[in-house]
Amino acid sequence: MSGKTWIEISRSRLLGNVQALSAHVAPSAVMAVVKSNAYGHGLETVALTVARAVGWFGVDDIDEALRLREIGILQPILILGYIPIERLPECAKHQLSFVAYDRRMLAYIGAHRTRRPYRIHIKIETGTSRQGIEGIDLAAFAKQALRTKGVMIEGVYTHFANIEDTTDSSFAMHQLQRFRTALESLHMLGIEPPVRHTASSAAAILFPETRYDVIRLGIAMYGHWPSKETQVAAQTFKRRVPLTPALSWKTVVAQVKEIPKGSSVSYGCTETVGRRTRIAVLPIGYWDGFDRRLSSVGTLLIRGKRAKVLGRVCMNMTMADVTDIPAVKAGDDVVIIGKQGREEIRAEDVGSKIGSIQYEVLARINPRIPRRLVA
């Protein structure tokens, strides 16, 4: 493979995850959440691959949504994050749904009529304490939305704060009850949004009562369990879903060299080798998304064996110990995330080593790295 580093996305694994999850949550529709460059997998690559298998797409911002329209995505698209208020007419023009949580948005819409309606999803704050409308403010917001010409109340939703990092679902069920109360309040005003949604990956897998009309598939679509706790709970509740990671991240050996015992490696001389050592110089670094916290603790796969990172990860280079891996040479493939031989490095493994989670590991892979669709 040409290039110094690249991402491979398995079409069969990605679609297999979508199909397995769709069957699990039926009859709810599936929203493929492709925000943040599809969790590092590549926005265009993922969207075009799953387009025929999902009913909705979810993105973070308007530019991601417009990019989906540019590549031919026709399904409804929901913008989940912040939109500069002056760009709301673009949403109407391109039939993009968006989250509404601020009465200023409604005032702006009322003053800027468009040929097509503004499709809003009212976000209810139920316990995450971030974006959303507090229950006490919901009636006033909903009444203003009803009065605002051009507004289509297409959806209503909330987001769970603590459903995947624990096996105790009590807080999530408290949030769900608050959402039900909000739905009843809207019903009393004559508002029956056709699209109700609360469930992201963990909730969709574990709790049928959270699924409503649409479920938002994020990390699970890419083949990763939201957390160990979610996986344990799924086994306990007999709600197993076969998930297989779709992403592999690779680089190549740029140079192999020997250094004598006592030599230090990389910036800061933070690691000194205790024997004559063969090192592989790799053309990746923290610019690419290979985290600097992997310095001296990370591992990579070369010729089917684990090679330890030596010294500090640099901006564009990383060194690995290949003393015990025979015949390593320049040009050999190196696996950063994925399988090689009988060994595998998962995004979860990398996350554990840097004190983080697989979400961050995947989402921080540099979007400029080529994403290639493979079988």
N, C-alpha and C positions, 0 to 999 in steps of 0.2 A: 504494500500500500504506500503510495507516495505521500509526502507530507511528514511533518515532525510529530504531530499528534492529531488524533481524530476520534470521533465518537461513532460507534455503530449502534443503530437502533433495529432490533429484531421485529420485523413486521408481524410474524406469526405469534410472537410472545405478546406484543402489544395488543393485537386483536384478540388473542386468547384470553387475556385479562379482562378486556371489555366484555367479551361474550359471557365469560363466567360470572362476572359481576352483574351484568344485565339480567341473566337468568335468575340470579339470587334475589334481585330487588324487584322483579316484575310484579305487578304491571307498571310500576313507576317508570317514568322516562329517565334517561341518563343525560346529564350535562357533563361533557368532558371539560375539565378545568385545565386550561393550557396557559395559565398566567406564568409570568417569569420564565419566558422561553420554554414553556411546557415543562416546568420543573427541571430545566437544564437539558431536556431531551431534544429541543428544537421545535419552535412553534409551527413552522410550515410543515416540517416532516411529520409531526404527530397529527396535526389537524387533517392533512390530506389522507393520512393512513386510516384514521378512524371515522372520517366524515360520514360514511354510509352506515355506520354502526351506532351512531348516537343521535339524539334529537336536539340537543342544545350544546352550545359552547360557553364556557365561562372564562373571562380574562380579567386582568387587573386594571388596564387603562384603555383609553380610546384609541391610542395608536396600535395596540395589539389587536383591537377589534377591527380597525380599518385594514390592517394587514390581512386579516382573515377574509375580509370582503374582497380585497385585491386578488387573492389567490383562488377565488371562486367559491368560498364557503357561503352557502345560502341559508343554513339553519339559523334559528334565533341565536343571538349572541347577547349575553348579559355581562355588562361591565361591573365588576364587583368593587372596584376601588374608586379613588378620587378622580373627579373630572373637573377641570377648570370650568367655571360656570359659563364662560363665553363660548365654550365648545359644545354646549348642550344641543344647539340646532344641528350640528353635524350628526349627533346621535339620531335625531328624528329623520334627517335626510337619508341616512344609510340603514334605517330600521334597526337600530341598536338599542336594546333595552339597557337601563341603568338603575343603579341603586339610588333611592331618594331617602334622605334623612334630615334635610335642612329646609326650613320654610323659605329661605332665600332662593332656593332652587325653583320653588313653585312660583315665586314672585317674578323671577326672571323669565320663566316659561310663559307666564301670562302676558308679559310685555314683548315677547318675541314669538309670534305665531308662525307656524310653518305649514306646508301643505300636508305633511304626514304627522301623525300624532307623536307625542313624547311618551314612550312606553316606560313606565316606572315600576320598580319593585320596592315596596316599602320595607325597610329593614327595621326589625323590632329589636331593641336592646333588652336582652333577657338575663344578662349576667356576665358577659365578656368584658364589659366596660370599655368599649372602643366605639367604632362607627355604629350608629343606629339611633332610633327614636325611643326615648324612655316612655314607658307605659302611660305615665301621667300626661304626656304631651301628644299621645297618639290621636285622640279624638279631634283636637284642634288641627293637627296636621292633615288628617283624613278629610275633614270638612273643607279645608282650604283646597286640597287636591280636587275634591268634587266640584268646587266652584271655578277652578282654573280651566278655562277653555284650552283644548288641545292636549290635555293630560289623559292618558289611558292607564288606569291602575291595573297593570297586567299581572303583578305578582306581589307576594308578601313572604318574608322569610326571616330567619334568625340564624345564629351561628353558635355552636356549643363551645364552651370554654374548657371543659374538663371531662371529655368523653373518651379520650384515647390514652391518657397518661396514668390511668388508674383502672382498677377493676371494680371500683365503687361508683355506680352510676347515679347516685342519689342527686348530685348537683345537676347533672344533665336532665334528669327527670323533673327537677324543679324548674329548670329553664323551659322544658317542653310544656309544662303546665302554664307558665307565664305566656308562652306563645299561643296556647289554646285560648287563654283569656283574651289575648289581643285579637284573635280571630273572631271571638264572640262580640267584642266591642265593635269591630268593623261590620259584622253582620247586623248589629243593631242600627248602624248607619246606612244599611242597604248596600254595603260593599262586599262583594263576593269575588275576590281575585281568582282567576282561573288557574294560576300557577302558585302553589304553596310549596315551600321547601325549607327544610331544616337540616337534612342529613348530608354530611360530608362522608368520607370513606368509612371511618370507624363506626359512626352511627348507622350508616346504611347496611353495613355487614352485621352489626350486633342487634339492632333494635328496630323491628319492623314498624313499630308505632311512630317512628320518626320520618318515615319515607315520604309520605304525602304524594304530591304529583310529580315531583322531579327530585332526583338525588344528584348531589354534586360530587363527581368522582375526581379526586386529585391523586394523591400518592399511590393509592391502590391500583389505579389504572396503569401505572408504570411498573407494577409488579412488586411493590414494597408494602409490607404491613405498616400501618400508621405508628405502631409501637409494639414492644414485646407484650405489654399488657393487653392490647387489642387481640393479639394472636392467642394469648392464653384464654381470654374470655371467649373467643370464637370456638376454641376447642371445648371449653367447659359447656357452652350453650349448644354445642354441635351445629355451629354455623360456619363450618369450614368452607373456604373458597380457595381454589388453586390459583396462586399468584406466582408469576415468574418474572424476575427483573428483565426489562427490555433493553437496558442500556449497558454497553461495554465501552470503556475508555482505554485507548491504547496510545503508546508512543513507540519509539525505536531507540536502540542503543546507538549513540553517536560515536563513542570511542570507548575502547577498553585499554586500561593501563595498569601497571603494577607500581605500587609505592612501598617503600621499606617500612619495617617496624618502627614505630615512634613518629610516623608522619601524621600531621594534622590535616583535616579535611574541611574545606569550605570556609566561609567567613567566620571570623571570631575565634578560629582554632578551637571550637567547642568540643570536637571529638578527635581523639588520637587513637590510631590503630595499634593493637597489641601484637601484631604479627605482620609478616609480609603479606600484602593484601592486593587482590585484583579488584579494581573498581570499574564500574560501568558509568559513564557520563551520559545522562539522559537530557534531551532538549526540551524539558518542561520545567515549570516552576510556579511560583504563586501567582504570576500574571495569568497563567492558564487556569488557575483554580485549584492547583495542587497545594494544599494549605501549608503555610510555614510551620504550623504546630506539629506537622509530621516530621520535622527535623529530628533525626537520630532515633525515631520510634516507628516511622511508617514502614510498610513493606510493599513490594511490587512483585509481579510474577514474571520471571524470565526463564525460558525453556522449561516451563512447568514447575519451577521451584520458587520458593519465596526468597527474595533478596531484600536485605534491610537497608533503609536509607542511612547514609553516612553523613554526619554533620548537618549544617543548616541547608534547608531548601532555599535556593536562590530565586531571583525574579524569573529567570529563563532557563535555569539548569538545576539538576538534582543529581547527586551521586549515590550509587548503590553498591553494596558489597557482594561481589560475585565470586569470591575466592573458592567457595565450595560448590559452584555450579560449573561443571566442565564445558569447555568449547563455546562459551559465550563470545560473540563477535559483533563488530559493528554491523548494523542493519537488522539485528534480531528484533522481533516484536517484543514489546513489554506491555503487560496488562496492568493498568492502574486500578480499574474497577471491572470486574468480570471474571470469567473462567479461563484457565489455561491448563491443559492436562487434567490432573485430578484436583487441582487447587482452585480456590475461588476467593476473591476479595469482594465483599459486598459494601455498598455505600454505608450500611449500618456499621460495619467493622471500622471503616474510616471515621465515621462520626464518633464512635466510642473512643478512638485514640485521640481525638482532638477535643473531647468534652462537649460534643454537639450532637446533632441528629442528622439522619440521612437526608432530610429536606434541605438543610443548608449545604451539605456536601454536593448534592446534585444541582441545586439552583445556582450555585456559585461557579459552576464550570463556565469558562469564558464563552460567551455566545459566538465569538469569532471562530472558534474551533469548528471545522466542518462536521456536520452530522450526515451520516450515510445510512440509508435504509438497506438492511440485509434480510435474508430469509428468516 
